Amino acid sequence: MTAIADILALGWRILPVAEKGKRPLLARWPDLATSDPDIIAAWSETFPGCNWGVKLGPDSGIIDVECDDERAEATLVELFDGDVPVTPMFESHRGRHRIFQFREGLPDKAVVFIDKLEIRIGGGGQGAQSIIPPSVHETGAVYHWLPGLSPEDVNPAPLPFEVFDLIRQERPRGDSGASWRDGVGGVSQGGRNSTASSVIGKLLSSLRDPFNNEEVNLQFDLVMAWNLQNEPPLDLDEIRLVFDSILTRERQRRNDSDFHEHFAHKQQLKTKEDKEGVDGWRLKIINGRPRIFKLYAPLWEGSISLTSAMMMTPRSIMIQALEQKNVVLDKSFSRIWTGKDDEGVCSRLVDTAEEIEPQIEEHRDLVVASMLMEQIARAVDVREGKKPDGSVQRMEGGDVVFKFSVVLERLAYSVERVTRPELSGILHQIGAKDYQQRRLKRLDRDSVQRLDEMLGRE
């Protein structure tokens, strides 16, 4: 169980609450809530046996999404379109609470309701707090973090843009508000995000083939033309994020509804009896970290890019052929690739593969390392007498400290779409250390030097 001391290390603002209750014991609690361990220790002596609450909003950098019943859980799943992120979660007497990152632009309200879903925000100076573990309910039930989902185990997840937009408008998914036609001629600042979702959704749902990149690119051009009519236009990254999200959902919908009928006309792989050997098939191995395998075949133009794990799994290759080249491989491909009775195509291609050294853009570790170095170069000095706030900062001795989730969010929404495992892998390679009881990552001079050496700057 994560103790209050561990919570303080995250920078969350804590306040004492009535024993087995929810009433704050401080009249000015929104101003007095703190992460100072000395003050918390003093409050523990003044209010023995008290419960503890966390102040929500920009000061703590978090919000609380509470589900008190099955209907609220269903609303949550619908809000996130079936893909609720992994984030700290605890259980109270009535239901479950999920902690997400606070984001500027959320409603300036203490609490927002979407159907039965309660979203405690604490925005705009409106006081909002949640009772947290290890507090005790009046019934004797103990608030507790779910296994593997304490703040020590996982960082609060950022709100996906679409979910943020729905919360901002206080409406559930599917309630599109104004008709998409109302926004075709452009809209003002207040309605740009919701109208963008409606316009993009309508354009992509009208596609004959959402897997055809030429058709998709044409629709994106139409969206960009629409955006230029807005006052002011939306940021390009926001448009791209919404477009990609809706495109992924539309492709999944088409796969679920008419997969076989839709792709019946596509060329399929012949059986092994019809095609002996590997004529026309070849493999290039780019020796980066990680390795990239480029598979060429007579069934598509150019190559499809695969990871080591994909190379060993025929089903993954079938998915990538569909995703990257719009080609459906026959079920017999699995037997041909692995070779049930003799050597499969995979082994023969690897034996004869051309191995080449990677360019920087093909060396994923170097791409991520370069982006991390850009963040370090922008580090600002920690102000005298202040503690690190989680952004990328340089301490007096030259060490660089930052909150993992802050840097991840910056890189994840970049053009390269860096993932959590990729950033974790680079930090592990250069020997980054935990700081302030795992709340922050710390790069000393040795770590920065290893990063320089990785980029060939030694």
C-alpha positions as CSV (number, residue, x, y, z in Angstrom):
1,M,0.0,0.0,0.0
2,T,1.4,3.4,-0.9
3,A,1.8,5.5,2.2
4,I,1.1,9.2,2.5
5,A,4.9,9.8,2.6
6,D,5.2,8.3,-0.9
7,I,2.3,10.4,-2.1
8,L,4.1,13.6,-0.9
9,A,7.1,12.6,-3.0
10,L,4.9,12.9,-6.1
11,G,4.2,16.6,-5.3
12,W,0.5,16.0,-4.7
13,R,-1.0,18.5,-2.2
14,I,-2.4,16.7,0.9
15,L,-4.8,17.9,3.6
16,P,-6.2,16.3,6.8
17,V,-9.8,15.2,6.8
18,A,-12.1,14.2,9.6
19,E,-11.5,10.7,11.0
20,K,-13.6,8.1,9.0
21,G,-15.1,11.1,7.2
22,K,-14.7,13.4,4.3
23,R,-14.9,16.9,5.8
24,P,-11.6,18.9,5.6
25,L,-10.3,19.9,9.0
26,L,-8.8,23.2,7.8
27,A,-11.1,26.1,7.0
28,R,-8.8,27.3,4.2
29,W,-7.8,23.9,3.0
30,P,-7.5,24.9,-0.8
31,D,-4.8,27.3,0.2
32,L,-3.2,25.2,2.9
33,A,-3.0,21.8,1.2
34,T,0.7,20.9,0.9
35,S,3.3,18.4,-0.1
36,D,5.7,19.5,2.7
37,P,6.4,16.4,4.9
38,D,7.1,18.5,8.0
39,I,3.7,20.1,7.9
40,I,2.0,16.8,7.2
41,A,3.9,15.3,10.3
42,A,2.6,18.2,12.4
43,W,-0.9,17.7,11.2
44,S,-0.7,14.0,12.1
45,E,0.0,15.0,15.7
46,T,-2.7,17.6,15.8
47,F,-5.3,15.4,14.2
48,P,-4.4,11.8,15.2
49,G,-6.4,9.1,13.3
50,C,-7.5,11.6,10.6
51,N,-8.2,10.6,7.0
52,W,-6.3,12.2,4.2
53,G,-7.5,14.0,1.1
54,V,-5.6,15.1,-2.0
55,K,-6.3,18.5,-3.6
56,L,-7.2,18.1,-7.2
57,G,-6.4,20.5,-10.1
58,P,-3.3,22.3,-11.4
59,D,-1.5,22.4,-8.0
60,S,-1.3,18.6,-7.7
61,G,-1.4,18.1,-11.5
62,I,-4.1,15.5,-11.3
63,I,-7.9,14.9,-11.6
64,D,-10.1,12.1,-10.2
65,V,-12.5,10.1,-12.4
66,E,-14.9,8.3,-10.0
67,C,-17.2,5.4,-10.9
68,D,-19.7,4.5,-8.2
69,D,-21.7,1.9,-10.1
70,E,-21.8,-0.2,-13.2
71,R,-23.5,2.5,-15.2
72,A,-20.7,4.9,-14.4
73,E,-18.1,2.3,-15.5
74,A,-20.0,1.8,-18.7
75,T,-20.0,5.5,-19.3
76,L,-16.2,5.6,-18.7
77,V,-15.6,2.8,-21.2
78,E,-17.8,4.6,-23.7
79,L,-16.0,7.9,-23.1
80,F,-12.6,6.3,-23.8
81,D,-14.0,4.4,-26.8
82,G,-13.2,1.1,-25.1
83,D,-9.6,1.9,-24.5
84,V,-9.2,3.2,-20.9
85,P,-5.5,3.8,-20.2
86,V,-3.6,2.2,-17.4
87,T,-3.4,4.8,-14.6
88,P,-3.3,4.9,-10.8
89,M,-6.6,3.5,-9.4
90,F,-7.9,3.0,-5.9
91,E,-11.1,1.5,-4.4
92,S,-13.3,3.3,-1.9
93,H,-16.4,2.1,-0.1
94,R,-18.7,2.9,-3.1
95,G,-16.6,2.5,-6.2
96,R,-13.3,3.0,-8.0
97,H,-11.3,6.1,-8.6
98,R,-8.9,6.6,-11.5
99,I,-6.2,9.4,-11.3
100,F,-5.4,11.2,-14.6
101,Q,-3.1,14.1,-15.4
102,F,-4.7,17.6,-15.1
103,R,-4.7,19.4,-18.4
104,E,-5.0,23.1,-19.1
105,G,-8.3,23.9,-20.8
106,L,-10.5,21.6,-18.6
107,P,-13.6,23.2,-17.3
108,D,-13.1,25.8,-14.5
109,K,-15.2,23.7,-12.2
110,A,-14.8,21.6,-9.1
111,V,-16.8,18.7,-10.5
112,V,-18.2,17.7,-13.9
113,F,-20.8,15.0,-14.4
114,I,-21.2,13.0,-17.7
115,D,-24.2,10.8,-17.0
116,K,-23.4,9.0,-13.8
117,L,-19.6,9.5,-14.2
118,E,-18.2,12.0,-11.7
119,I,-15.0,13.9,-12.8
120,R,-13.4,15.9,-10.1
121,I,-11.3,18.6,-11.7
122,G,-10.6,21.5,-9.3
123,G,-10.1,23.9,-12.2
124,G,-10.2,27.7,-12.1
125,G,-9.5,27.9,-8.4
126,Q,-12.6,25.8,-7.6
127,G,-11.8,23.6,-4.6
128,A,-12.0,19.9,-5.2
129,Q,-10.5,17.0,-3.2
130,S,-10.7,13.2,-3.0
131,I,-10.2,11.0,0.0
132,I,-7.2,8.7,-0.7
133,P,-5.6,5.5,0.7
134,P,-5.0,4.5,3.4
135,S,-8.0,6.5,4.8
136,V,-10.9,4.6,6.4
137,H,-14.6,4.9,5.5
138,E,-17.2,5.4,8.3
139,T,-18.2,1.7,7.7
140,G,-14.6,0.6,8.5
141,A,-13.8,-0.1,4.9
142,V,-10.2,0.9,4.1
143,Y,-9.4,2.9,0.9
144,H,-6.7,0.9,-1.0
145,W,-4.8,1.1,-4.2
146,L,-5.4,-1.8,-6.6
147,P,-2.5,-4.2,-7.1
148,G,0.0,-2.8,-9.5
149,L,-1.9,0.4,-9.9
150,S,-0.5,2.6,-7.1
151,P,1.3,5.9,-8.0
152,E,4.5,4.0,-7.3
153,D,3.7,1.4,-10.0
154,V,2.3,3.6,-12.7
155,N,2.2,7.3,-13.6
156,P,-1.1,9.2,-14.0
157,A,-2.1,8.8,-17.7
158,P,-2.7,11.9,-19.8
159,L,-6.2,12.4,-21.2
160,P,-6.5,11.6,-24.9
161,F,-7.4,14.6,-26.9
162,E,-10.9,13.3,-27.8
163,V,-11.7,12.5,-24.2
164,F,-10.4,15.9,-23.0
165,D,-12.6,17.6,-25.6
166,L,-15.7,15.6,-24.5
167,I,-15.0,16.5,-20.8
168,R,-14.5,20.1,-21.8
169,Q,-17.9,20.1,-23.4
170,E,-19.5,18.0,-20.6
171,R,-21.1,15.6,-23.1
172,P,-20.8,11.8,-23.7
173,R,-19.3,10.2,-26.8
174,G,-21.8,10.0,-29.6
175,D,-23.6,13.3,-28.6
176,S,-22.2,15.3,-31.4
177,G,-24.0,18.5,-30.5
178,A,-24.4,20.6,-33.6
179,S,-24.7,18.8,-37.0
180,W,-21.4,18.4,-38.8
181,R,-22.9,20.4,-41.7
182,D,-23.1,23.5,-39.4
183,G,-19.3,23.6,-39.2
184,V,-18.4,23.0,-42.8
185,G,-17.9,26.7,-43.5
186,G,-15.6,27.1,-40.4
187,V,-16.3,27.9,-36.8
188,S,-15.1,30.2,-34.1
189,Q,-12.7,29.3,-31.3
190,G,-15.3,27.8,-28.9
191,G,-16.5,25.1,-31.3
192,R,-13.5,24.1,-33.3
193,N,-12.5,20.9,-31.5
194,S,-16.0,19.3,-31.5
195,T,-16.7,20.3,-35.0
196,A,-13.4,18.9,-36.2
197,S,-14.3,15.5,-34.8
198,S,-17.7,15.6,-36.6
199,V,-16.3,16.8,-39.9
200,I,-13.4,14.2,-39.8
201,G,-15.7,11.4,-38.8
202,K,-18.1,12.2,-41.6
203,L,-15.4,12.3,-44.2
204,L,-13.7,9.1,-43.1
205,S,-16.9,7.2,-42.8
206,S,-17.7,8.1,-46.5
207,L,-14.5,6.5,-47.7
208,R,-14.9,3.5,-50.0
209,D,-11.6,2.0,-48.7
210,P,-10.1,3.5,-45.5
211,F,-7.0,1.4,-46.0
212,N,-6.2,3.2,-49.2
213,N,-3.6,5.8,-48.3
214,E,-4.3,7.9,-51.3
215,E,-8.0,8.3,-50.4
216,V,-7.1,8.9,-46.8
217,N,-4.6,11.6,-47.7
218,L,-7.2,13.3,-49.9
219,Q,-9.6,13.5,-47.0
220,F,-6.8,14.9,-44.8
221,D,-6.3,17.6,-47.3
222,L,-10.0,18.5,-47.2
223,V,-9.8,18.7,-43.4
224,M,-6.8,21.0,-43.6
225,A,-8.7,23.2,-46.1
226,W,-11.7,23.3,-43.7
227,N,-9.4,24.2,-40.8
228,L,-8.1,27.3,-42.7
229,Q,-11.7,28.7,-42.5
230,N,-11.7,28.5,-38.7
231,E,-11.0,31.6,-36.6
232,P,-8.3,30.9,-35.6
233,P,-7.3,27.6,-37.2
234,L,-6.6,24.6,-35.0
235,D,-3.0,23.6,-34.4
236,L,-1.7,21.1,-37.0
237,D,-0.7,18.6,-34.3
238,E,-4.2,18.7,-32.8
239,I,-5.8,18.1,-36.2
240,R,-3.4,15.2,-37.0
241,L,-4.1,13.6,-33.5
242,V,-7.9,13.7,-33.9
243,F,-7.7,12.5,-37.6
244,D,-5.4,9.6,-36.7
245,S,-7.6,8.5,-33.8
246,I,-10.8,8.6,-35.9
247,L,-9.1,6.8,-38.8
248,T,-7.9,4.0,-36.5
249,R,-11.4,3.6,-35.2
250,E,-13.0,3.6,-38.7
251,R,-10.5,1.0,-39.9
252,Q,-11.3,-1.2,-37.0
253,R,-15.1,-0.8,-37.6
254,R,-14.7,-1.8,-41.2
255,N,-12.6,-4.8,-40.2
256,D,-15.2,-6.0,-37.8
257,S,-18.2,-5.5,-40.1
258,D,-17.2,-6.6,-43.6
259,F,-13.5,-7.7,-43.6
260,H,-13.9,-10.7,-45.9
261,E,-16.3,-9.1,-48.4
262,H,-14.3,-5.8,-48.5
263,F,-11.0,-7.5,-49.4
264,A,-12.2,-10.4,-51.4
265,H,-10.7,-8.9,-54.6
266,K,-7.2,-8.6,-53.1
267,Q,-4.4,-10.8,-54.4
268,Q,-3.6,-13.7,-52.1
269,L,-0.6,-15.8,-51.5
270,K,-0.5,-19.0,-53.5
271,T,-0.1,-22.3,-51.6
272,K,3.2,-24.0,-51.3
273,E,2.3,-26.5,-53.9
274,D,1.8,-23.7,-56.4
275,K,4.9,-21.8,-55.5
276,E,8.1,-23.6,-54.5
277,G,11.1,-21.7,-53.3
278,V,11.3,-18.1,-52.5
279,D,11.5,-16.6,-55.9
280,G,10.6,-12.9,-55.7
281,W,10.8,-12.9,-51.9
282,R,13.8,-11.2,-50.3
283,L,14.7,-9.7,-46.9
284,K,16.8,-6.7,-45.9
285,I,18.0,-6.5,-42.3
286,I,18.8,-3.0,-40.9
287,N,21.1,-3.6,-38.0
288,G,19.8,-0.8,-35.7
289,R,18.6,-1.0,-32.2
290,P,16.1,-2.5,-32.5
291,R,16.7,-4.4,-35.7
292,I,14.3,-3.7,-38.6
293,F,13.4,-6.4,-41.1
294,K,12.2,-5.2,-44.6
295,L,10.3,-7.9,-46.3
296,Y,9.9,-7.7,-50.1
297,A,7.4,-9.9,-52.0
298,P,5.8,-10.1,-55.4
299,L,2.4,-9.5,-53.8
300,W,3.1,-5.8,-53.0
301,E,5.3,-2.9,-54.2
302,G,8.3,-2.1,-52.0
303,S,8.6,-3.6,-48.6
304,I,6.8,-4.0,-45.3
305,S,8.7,-3.2,-42.1
306,L,8.8,-5.8,-39.3
307,T,10.3,-6.2,-35.9
308,S,12.1,-9.3,-34.6
309,A,9.0,-10.4,-32.8
310,M,6.8,-10.0,-35.9
311,M,9.3,-12.0,-38.0
312,M,8.6,-15.0,-35.7
313,T,4.8,-14.7,-35.8
314,P,3.1,-15.3,-39.1
315,R,-0.1,-13.7,-37.9
316,S,1.8,-10.4,-37.1
317,I,3.1,-10.4,-40.7
318,M,-0.4,-11.0,-42.1
319,I,-1.6,-8.0,-40.1
320,Q,1.3,-5.8,-41.3
321,A,0.7,-6.8,-44.9
322,L,-2.9,-5.7,-44.5
323,E,-2.0,-2.5,-42.6
324,Q,0.9,-1.4,-44.7
325,K,0.1,-2.7,-48.2
326,N,-3.6,-3.5,-48.1
327,V,-2.9,-7.2,-49.0
328,V,-4.7,-10.1,-47.4
329,L,-2.5,-13.2,-47.1
330,D,-4.1,-16.6,-47.3
331,K,-4.3,-18.8,-44.2
332,S,-1.8,-21.1,-45.8
333,F,0.8,-18.4,-45.3
334,S,1.4,-19.5,-41.7
335,R,2.4,-23.0,-42.8
336,I,4.6,-21.7,-45.6
337,W,6.4,-19.1,-43.4
338,T,7.3,-21.4,-40.5
339,G,7.6,-24.7,-42.5
340,K,5.7,-27.4,-40.6
341,D,7.4,-30.3,-42.2
342,D,10.6,-28.7,-43.6
343,E,12.5,-25.5,-43.6
344,G,10.1,-22.5,-43.9
345,V,10.4,-19.4,-46.0
346,C,11.4,-17.4,-42.9
347,S,14.6,-19.4,-42.3
348,R,15.6,-19.3,-46.0
349,L,15.1,-15.5,-46.2
350,V,17.1,-14.8,-43.1
351,D,19.9,-17.0,-44.4
352,T,20.1,-15.0,-47.6
353,A,19.2,-11.6,-46.2
354,E,21.1,-8.5,-47.1
355,E,22.4,-6.7,-43.9
356,I,22.9,-3.0,-44.0
357,E,23.9,-0.4,-41.4
358,P,21.1,2.0,-40.4
359,Q,20.6,5.6,-41.3
360,I,19.8,7.8,-38.3
361,E,16.1,7.8,-39.1
362,E,16.0,4.0,-39.2
363,H,17.9,3.6,-35.9
364,R,15.0,4.0,-33.5
365,D,17.2,4.2,-30.4
366,L,19.2,7.0,-31.9
367,V,16.0,8.8,-32.9
368,V,14.7,8.6,-29.3
369,A,18.1,9.5,-27.8
370,S,18.3,12.5,-30.1
371,M,14.9,13.8,-29.0
372,L,15.8,13.2,-25.4
373,M,19.0,15.2,-25.9
374,E,16.9,18.1,-27.3
375,Q,14.8,18.1,-24.1
376,I,18.0,18.2,-22.0
377,A,19.4,21.1,-24.1
378,R,16.3,23.1,-23.2
379,A,16.6,22.5,-19.5
380,V,16.2,25.5,-17.3
381,D,17.9,26.0,-13.9
382,V,16.0,25.2,-10.8
383,R,15.2,28.5,-9.1
384,E,17.1,29.1,-5.9
385,G,15.3,27.9,-2.8
386,K,12.8,25.9,-4.9
387,K,12.4,22.2,-5.5
388,P,12.3,20.7,-9.0
389,D,8.7,20.9,-10.3
390,G,8.8,18.0,-12.7
391,S,9.7,19.9,-15.9
392,V,13.1,19.4,-17.4
393,Q,15.4,21.3,-15.1
394,R,19.1,21.6,-14.4
395,M,20.3,21.5,-10.8
396,E,23.2,23.4,-9.2
397,G,25.7,20.5,-9.8
398,G,24.7,20.2,-13.4
399,D,22.5,17.1,-13.1
400,V,19.2,17.2,-15.1
401,V,16.0,16.1,-13.4
402,F,12.5,15.7,-14.8
403,K,9.3,13.8,-14.4
404,F,9.1,10.8,-16.7
405,S,5.5,11.5,-17.7
406,V,6.3,15.1,-18.6
407,V,9.0,14.1,-21.1
408,L,7.0,11.2,-22.4
409,E,4.0,13.4,-23.2
410,R,6.2,15.8,-25.1
411,L,7.8,13.0,-27.2
412,A,4.6,10.9,-27.5
413,Y,2.8,13.8,-29.3
414,S,5.8,14.6,-31.5
415,V,6.1,13.5,-35.1
416,E,8.0,10.4,-34.0
417,R,5.3,9.3,-31.5
418,V,7.8,7.9,-28.9
419,T,6.4,5.2,-26.7
420,R,6.8,4.6,-23.0
421,P,9.0,1.4,-23.5
422,E,11.2,3.3,-25.9
423,L,11.9,6.2,-23.5
424,S,12.3,3.7,-20.6
425,G,14.8,1.7,-22.6
426,I,17.0,4.8,-23.4
427,L,17.0,5.9,-19.8
428,H,18.0,2.4,-18.7
429,Q,20.8,2.3,-21.3
430,I,22.3,5.6,-20.1
431,G,22.0,4.8,-16.4
432,A,19.3,7.3,-15.4
433,K,18.6,7.2,-11.6
434,D,15.4,7.7,-9.6
435,Y,15.2,10.9,-7.6
436,Q,12.9,12.1,-4.8
437,Q,11.7,8.6,-4.0
438,R,11.1,7.7,-7.7
439,R,9.0,10.8,-8.4
440,L,11.6,12.2,-10.8
441,K,14.4,10.9,-13.1
442,R,17.9,12.2,-12.6
443,L,20.6,12.3,-15.3
444,D,24.1,12.9,-13.9
445,R,27.1,13.9,-16.0
446,D,27.9,10.2,-16.7
447,S,24.4,9.6,-18.0
448,V,24.5,12.7,-20.3
449,Q,28.0,11.6,-21.5
450,R,26.6,8.1,-22.4
451,L,23.8,9.8,-24.3
452,D,26.5,11.9,-26.2
453,E,28.4,8.7,-26.9
454,M,25.3,7.0,-28.2
455,L,24.8,9.8,-30.6
456,G,28.5,9.8,-31.7
457,R,29.4,13.1,-30.0
458,E,32.2,11.8,-27.7
